[in-house]
Amino acid sequence: MPAAALPYFHVYRIAGVSSYGVLVLAGLALGIAATILPARRYQLPVGEIVALAGVLVAASLIGAHLLDVVANQRAEAAQDASLWWKLQIGISLFGALAAIAIVTPLWCRARKLPLAKVADCIALGWLVALVIGRIGCTLVHDHLGTPTRLPIGIADPTPDTSWTMYTPYADTVPHRLVHDLGFEELLVAIPLALVMWLVSRRLRAGMTAAITALAYAPIRFLLDFHRLPESDPRYASLTAAQWGCLVMTALALYAVVPLRRKVE
């Protein structure tokens, strides 16, 4: 049992505005801006890449909400059909990633851009957006999970005891120490983003995007075992995000083989 745990604190508003909303918008804006540097390095038309990034933001918001409704809010949507177009009520990261995976190749084909280089630009921008977005998740604690004895567990004072069914040592966990999965993912996303930005200059075109996917997928896959079934239902024992991790890994491996063989 940890001698201490991280405190549970509320930071819901910054100058009267939702802190999460501010950081999500900042993450999207900085993610778009972050695509400019690799675009210039690859000698791609910056305007095209920024335009694509803007389109991907819109597509991601739609995809993220639709997947969340399908995977996590089907019962609520059956009672209230308007939930399908209320984009502010529930988002799923893998819905956003699916939208990116669909729109990016279509854009590259239509605009005659090299997919591998464009994918690297988008991947680096996505890492920036991910880090800032997870800072927002950390501030509002919107991904609390199962109990933990780890020192990085959050001491959540919420008077809710339903969590006790998910651990055999519930009675020994003081003050409901739980995984804050947004915070734990942030701890991994920061070094991942730093490493990929540092090594991307030395990698063959397309490898930055592939390695990013191969690094992120297993991290998220393992973290999702600590999500509560109420917020993230299981499908054949896995969350929707975990199935997304498997698809992401398969697609990245499929892309790596020809990239390794390619001679530039």
N, C-alpha and C positions, 0 to 999 in steps of 0.2 A: 504494500500500500504506500503511495507517495506521501512524503512528509508534508508536501504543500502542493497546491494546484493553482493554475492560473485563475485569476478572479473573473467573474462574469460581470461585464460592465456594459452599459447602454450608451451608444453614440448614434442616436437615430436622426439627429438634425444638425446641419451645419448652416448657420445663418438662416434658420427657419426652413431649410430645404432638406429633404431626406438625404442622409449621408450616402446611403446605398445608391440612390438615383444619381447623385453628383458623381460618384466614382465610376459608375457604369458608363455614364456619358463621357467622362474624362478618359476612361479606358478605350472606348470606341474611337474617340477623336485622336488620341495618341497612337492607337493601333494603326489607324489610317496614315498618320504622319510617319510612323515608323517604317512603312513600306517604301518611302522615298529613297532612303539611303541604299538599300540593296538594289532598287530599280536602277539607280544611277550606276552602281557598280557593274550590273549586268548590261548596262547600256540599253535599257528598255525605255520606251516613252513614258516619262513620269506621269503625264496627264492620264494616260490609259490605265496605269496601275492605280492611281488615286481614284479614278472613276470606278474601276472594278471594286476597290476596297469599299467605296461608298455603297455600291450596289449590294455587296456582300453583307454589309451591316443591316440593310433593310431585309434582305433574304434571310439572314441569320435570326433576326428578331421574330420573323414569321415562323420559320422552321422550329426555333426553340420553343415557341408557345404551342404550336400544333403537336409536337411530340410530347410535350408535357401533358397536354389534354388527353392524348391517346393513351399514354402510358400510366399517368398518375391521377387523372381527373375524369375518367369516363363516366363514373356514376354521377358526378356533379353535372357534367355536360348533358347527360340524359335528362336531368331535371331542369336545366337552364341552358338552352341552345346558344344563348348569347355569349356563353363562355368561350366559344370557339374564336370569336373575334375580339375578345378583351385581352389584348396582348400583354397588359400589365399584370395579369393574374396567372402567374406560373410560367417559368421558362426552364428548358432543359438544354444543357450545353451541347449534348450530342445531336439535338435537333438543329442547332446552329451549325455544327460541324458537317452534318449531312447536307445542309443547304450550300455550304461552302464547297463541298466535294462535287455537287451537281452543277452549280453555277460557274465555277472557275473554268472547267474544261470547255463548257459551252461558249463562254466569253472568249477564251483563247482561240478557239476554232473560228468564231465569227470575226474576230479582229486580227487573226493570223499572227498570234503571239506565241512564243515558245513556252509550252506548258510547264516544263521543269523549272525554268527560271522564275516564271510568275508564281508557281507554287511556293518556291523558297521565299519570295517577297511576302506573300500572304502568311506563311508560317511564322516568319519573324515578327510581323505585325500582330498576329494572333497571340504570340507569347507575351507581348507587351500588354495587350488588352486583358489576357488571362490574369496576369499578376495584379493589375489594378482592380479588376473585377473581384478577385479573391480577397483583396484588402477590404472591399466593400462587404463581402460575405462575412469576413472576420468581425467587422464592426457591428453588424446587426445580428450575428449568430443565427443565420437562417439555415444552417445545415448541422444542427446538433444530432448526434447519433447515439450509439449504445454506450453503456457505462464502461469506464476504463480505470485502470490503476496507474496509468502513465502520468508522469509529472506534468505533461502538457495538457492533461485533462482540464476541462472547464468546470469550475464549481458553479453549477446551475441551481439557483434557489427556487426554481419554479415548483409550485406545489402540485406536481403531477407524479403519480406513482406507477403509471402504466408501464414505464420502462423496466420495472423490476422483473418482468417476465422474460427478459432477454438475457439474463445473466444468472449463473448458478450461485454467485456470491453477492447478490443484491443487498443482503442485510449487512454486509461488511463494508460497503462503499459509502463513505460519509458525504452528506450534502450533495448526493447525486453528481459525482464526477463523470463527465461524459466526453466523448470525442466531439470536438468542434471540427468537422470535416473541411469546412471552408478554410479554417486556419491551418490545418495540417496539410492541405493541398498547397496553400500559399508557401509553406516552408520548403516544399519541393519545387514549386513553380519558379521561385526566384533564382535558385542556382541553375535550373534547367534553362531558363531564359538567358542568363549570363553566359553559360557555356556555349549555347547555340549561337549567340551573337558573336562570340569570340572565334569560334571555329568555322563559322559559315564561309569565311573568306577562303578557307583552304579546301573546301569540299566541292566536289563536282556538282554541277547544276542538278537540282532535284533531290540531292542527298540530304540537304538541310530539312526539307519538308518530311522526307521519309524517316530520318532519325528522330525528329521531333515526335512524330506519331508513335514510333516504336518505343520511345522513352516514356511518353505520357500515358499510353494505354495501360501498361501493367501497374503503374502507380494508381491510376484511377480505379482499375479493376479491384485491387486489394482494398483500397479505402472504402469502396462501396459495400463491402461486407459489414461495415459498421453503420450503415444507414438503417433507419427504422422502417419496418414494413408499412406503417401507416402513411408515410410520406413517399416511399419508394417501393411499390408492390413488386413481388418477385414473379418472374415468368420462367418456369422450369428451374427454380432455385436461384436465378440471377436477376438483377435489376435491369431495366432497359439500358442504362448506361454501360453495364458490364457486357451486354450483348453488343453494344456499340463499340466497346473496346476490342472485342474479338474481330469485328468487321474492320475496324481501323488497322489492327495489326496485320490482318490478311492483305488488305489493300497496300499497306506500306511494304510488306515483304514482296508482293507482286511487282511493285515499282522498283525495288532495290536491285533485283536481278538484272534487268536490262541496263540500269544505270551503271552498275559495276562493269558491265561488258563494254559500255560505250567508250569510244576513244574520241576525245575532243581535239 
